Amino acid sequence: MSTATRVEVTVQDLPLTCPMPKASLWNAHPKVSLALDAHGVAHCPYCGTIYQFKGELPQGHH
């Protein structure tokens, strides 16, 4: 059983960072940019939070 926090994110949350801008600062780790994988999922390497994109993934640009 996983105890990781799961957070749904939308296009308004992009670019995605953890902790997110509205998170409490008392227990925050350094801000890290996260890339969504092909399934719209990102994992924070510091706290283990799992972010799941809700809706259609935006097309990336190179």
C-alpha positions in Angstrom: 0.0 0.0 0.0 1.4 3.3 -1.1 1.4 6.3 1.3 2.5 8.8 -1.4 0.4 11.9 -1.8 -1.4 12.0 -5.2 -2.3 15.4 -6.8 -4.3 16.0 -9.9 -2.9 18.8 -12.0 -4.2 20.7 -15.1 -2.7 22.9 -17.7 -3.1 25.9 -15.3 -0.5 24.2 -13.1 2.2 24.0 -15.8 5.1 24.4 -15.7 4.9 21.8 -12.9 7.0 22.3 -9.8 7.1 20.7 -6.4 6.2 22.0 -3.9 3.4 23.8 -5.8 3.1 27.6 -5.3 0.2 27.3 -2.8 1.9 24.7 -0.6 2.7 25.4 3.0 6.3 26.5 3.4 6.9 25.1 6.9 7.7 21.7 5.6 8.8 22.5 2.0 11.8 21.0 0.3 13.8 22.8 -2.4 11.7 23.7 -5.4 12.2 21.2 -8.2 10.8 21.3 -11.8 9.0 18.1 -12.8 8.4 16.7 -16.3 5.3 14.7 -17.0 5.8 11.4 -18.7 3.9 10.1 -21.7 1.0 9.0 -19.4 0.8 12.5 -17.7 2.5 11.4 -14.5 5.4 12.9 -12.6 7.0 11.9 -9.3 8.8 14.3 -7.0 12.3 12.9 -6.0 12.2 14.8 -2.7 8.8 14.0 -1.1 7.5 11.2 -3.4 4.3 13.1 -4.3 2.7 11.7 -7.5 1.3 14.2 -9.9 -1.3 13.1 -12.4 -2.3 15.3 -15.3 -6.1 15.6 -15.7 -7.4 16.2 -19.2 -5.6 16.1 -22.6 -1.9 16.5 -22.4 -0.6 19.6 -24.1 1.7 19.0 -27.1 5.3 19.6 -26.2 7.6 21.7 -28.3 11.3 21.0 -29.0 
